[in-house]
Amino acid sequence: MSRLSFPFGPTPLGRSAVVDYGSDAHVRQLLELLIFTVPGERVMRPELGSPVRQMVFGPLGGPTSLALEAALQATVQQWLGHVLTLVDLTVTVFDEDAALEVSVTYETVRTRSTGQVRVRKDLT
């Protein structure tokens, strides 16, 4: 079974780009979508999302980073536990760049392959 790819776009033949459900590419796309979705953004699923984009308005580092890691771990396990097993999740704050990096190491349930996603959000 296939799903529309993220970001949405056409193939060279002009059709909608798709990925196989549960494939490594699909899992990476799901993680990026989940991390950058703000809770309340999805009308029919207001609890879906993570507070990464809301960190623009909060203090950086220390206990805030630990709280964000815990929130992200719970969010990933709740919403994506059926397609991946979370191996490691770290949040790194770059004060000099005013940026936040989330690194997720996971194992895909379908293929049992290990992957890593790193997403960076500028806080300015």
C-alpha positions as a Markdown table, in Angstrom:
| # | Residue | x | y | z |
|---|---|---|---|---|
| 1 | Met | 0.0 | 0.0 | 0.0 |
| 2 | Ser | 1.4 | 3.4 | -0.9 |
| 3 | Arg | 0.9 | 6.9 | 0.6 |
| 4 | Leu | 1.4 | 10.4 | -0.8 |
| 5 | Ser | 5.0 | 11.5 | -0.2 |
| 6 | Phe | 5.9 | 14.5 | 1.9 |
| 7 | Pro | 6.5 | 17.1 | 0.7 |
| 8 | Phe | 3.9 | 16.6 | -1.9 |
| 9 | Gly | 5.1 | 16.8 | -5.4 |
| 10 | Pro | 4.9 | 15.4 | -8.9 |
| 11 | Thr | 7.0 | 12.6 | -10.4 |
| 12 | Pro | 8.8 | 13.1 | -13.7 |
| 13 | Leu | 5.7 | 11.6 | -15.3 |
| 14 | Gly | 3.4 | 14.2 | -13.8 |
| 15 | Arg | 1.8 | 11.8 | -11.2 |
| 16 | Ser | 1.7 | 12.4 | -7.5 |
| 17 | Ala | 4.9 | 11.1 | -5.8 |
| 18 | Val | 4.2 | 8.2 | -3.4 |
| 19 | Val | 6.0 | 6.1 | -0.8 |
| 20 | Asp | 5.3 | 2.6 | 0.4 |
| 21 | Tyr | 3.6 | 2.4 | 3.8 |
| 22 | Gly | 6.1 | 1.5 | 6.5 |
| 23 | Ser | 9.1 | 1.9 | 4.3 |
| 24 | Asp | 12.2 | 3.8 | 5.5 |
| 25 | Ala | 11.3 | 6.9 | 3.5 |
| 26 | His | 7.7 | 6.9 | 4.8 |
| 27 | Val | 8.9 | 6.6 | 8.4 |
| 28 | Arg | 11.3 | 9.5 | 7.9 |
| 29 | Gln | 8.5 | 11.6 | 6.4 |
| 30 | Leu | 6.2 | 10.8 | 9.3 |
| 31 | Leu | 8.8 | 11.8 | 11.9 |
| 32 | Glu | 9.4 | 15.2 | 10.2 |
| 33 | Leu | 5.7 | 15.8 | 10.0 |
| 34 | Leu | 5.2 | 14.9 | 13.6 |
| 35 | Ile | 8.1 | 17.0 | 14.9 |
| 36 | Phe | 7.1 | 20.2 | 13.0 |
| 37 | Thr | 3.3 | 19.9 | 13.7 |
| 38 | Val | 2.1 | 22.2 | 16.5 |
| 39 | Pro | -0.4 | 20.6 | 18.9 |
| 40 | Gly | -3.8 | 22.0 | 17.9 |
| 41 | Glu | -2.8 | 22.5 | 14.3 |
| 42 | Arg | -4.8 | 19.5 | 13.1 |
| 43 | Val | -8.5 | 20.2 | 13.6 |
| 44 | Met | -9.6 | 16.5 | 13.9 |
| 45 | Arg | -6.6 | 15.5 | 16.0 |
| 46 | Pro | -5.8 | 18.5 | 18.3 |
| 47 | Glu | -3.4 | 16.5 | 20.5 |
| 48 | Leu | -1.2 | 15.5 | 17.6 |
| 49 | Gly | 2.1 | 17.3 | 17.4 |
| 50 | Ser | 5.2 | 18.4 | 19.3 |
| 51 | Pro | 6.2 | 21.7 | 21.0 |
| 52 | Val | 9.3 | 22.2 | 18.9 |
| 53 | Arg | 8.0 | 25.2 | 17.0 |
| 54 | Gln | 6.7 | 26.7 | 20.2 |
| 55 | Met | 10.3 | 26.8 | 21.6 |
| 56 | Val | 10.9 | 30.0 | 19.7 |
| 57 | Phe | 9.2 | 31.8 | 22.7 |
| 58 | Gly | 10.8 | 29.8 | 25.5 |
| 59 | Pro | 14.2 | 29.7 | 27.3 |
| 60 | Leu | 16.8 | 27.4 | 25.7 |
| 61 | Gly | 19.0 | 24.7 | 27.2 |
| 62 | Gly | 19.0 | 22.9 | 30.5 |
| 63 | Pro | 15.7 | 21.7 | 32.0 |
| 64 | Thr | 13.8 | 23.0 | 28.9 |
| 65 | Ser | 15.8 | 20.7 | 26.6 |
| 66 | Leu | 15.2 | 17.7 | 28.9 |
| 67 | Ala | 11.5 | 18.5 | 29.0 |
| 68 | Leu | 11.3 | 18.8 | 25.3 |
| 69 | Glu | 13.2 | 15.4 | 24.9 |
| 70 | Ala | 10.7 | 13.7 | 27.2 |
| 71 | Ala | 7.7 | 15.3 | 25.4 |
| 72 | Leu | 9.1 | 14.3 | 22.0 |
| 73 | Gln | 9.8 | 10.7 | 23.1 |
| 74 | Ala | 6.2 | 10.4 | 24.4 |
| 75 | Thr | 4.8 | 11.9 | 21.2 |
| 76 | Val | 6.8 | 9.7 | 18.9 |
| 77 | Gln | 5.9 | 6.5 | 20.9 |
| 78 | Gln | 2.2 | 7.5 | 21.0 |
| 79 | Trp | 1.7 | 8.4 | 17.4 |
| 80 | Leu | 4.4 | 6.4 | 15.5 |
| 81 | Gly | 4.8 | 3.3 | 17.7 |
| 82 | His | 3.1 | 1.2 | 15.1 |
| 83 | Val | 5.7 | 1.9 | 12.4 |
| 84 | Leu | 8.9 | 2.4 | 14.4 |
| 85 | Thr | 10.8 | 1.5 | 17.6 |
| 86 | Leu | 12.5 | 4.5 | 19.2 |
| 87 | Val | 16.1 | 3.8 | 19.9 |
| 88 | Asp | 17.4 | 7.3 | 20.9 |
| 89 | Leu | 16.2 | 10.9 | 20.8 |
| 90 | Thr | 18.3 | 13.9 | 21.6 |
| 91 | Val | 17.7 | 17.6 | 21.5 |
| 92 | Thr | 20.6 | 19.9 | 21.0 |
| 93 | Val | 20.5 | 23.7 | 21.4 |
| 94 | Phe | 23.0 | 25.8 | 19.5 |
| 95 | Asp | 23.1 | 29.2 | 21.3 |
| 96 | Glu | 25.4 | 30.8 | 18.8 |
| 97 | Asp | 23.1 | 30.0 | 15.9 |
| 98 | Ala | 19.8 | 30.3 | 17.9 |
| 99 | Ala | 18.9 | 26.9 | 16.5 |
| 100 | Leu | 17.4 | 23.7 | 17.9 |
| 101 | Glu | 18.3 | 20.2 | 16.5 |
| 102 | Val | 16.3 | 17.1 | 17.1 |
| 103 | Ser | 18.1 | 13.8 | 16.3 |
| 104 | Val | 15.9 | 10.7 | 16.3 |
| 105 | Thr | 17.4 | 7.2 | 15.9 |
| 106 | Tyr | 14.8 | 4.5 | 15.3 |
| 107 | Glu | 14.2 | 1.0 | 14.0 |
| 108 | Thr | 11.6 | 0.5 | 11.3 |
| 109 | Val | 9.1 | -2.2 | 12.4 |
| 110 | Arg | 8.5 | -3.4 | 8.8 |
| 111 | Thr | 12.1 | -3.8 | 7.6 |
| 112 | Arg | 13.9 | -3.9 | 11.0 |
| 113 | Ser | 16.4 | -1.4 | 9.6 |
| 114 | Thr | 17.9 | 1.3 | 11.7 |
| 115 | Gly | 17.6 | 4.9 | 10.6 |
| 116 | Gln | 18.3 | 8.4 | 11.8 |
| 117 | Val | 16.5 | 11.7 | 11.2 |
| 118 | Arg | 18.0 | 15.1 | 12.1 |
| 119 | Val | 15.8 | 18.1 | 11.9 |
| 120 | Arg | 16.9 | 21.6 | 12.7 |
| 121 | Lys | 14.7 | 24.6 | 13.6 |
| 122 | Asp | 16.0 | 28.1 | 13.6 |
| 123 | Leu | 14.7 | 30.0 | 16.6 |
| 124 | Thr | 15.0 | 33.5 | 15.2 |
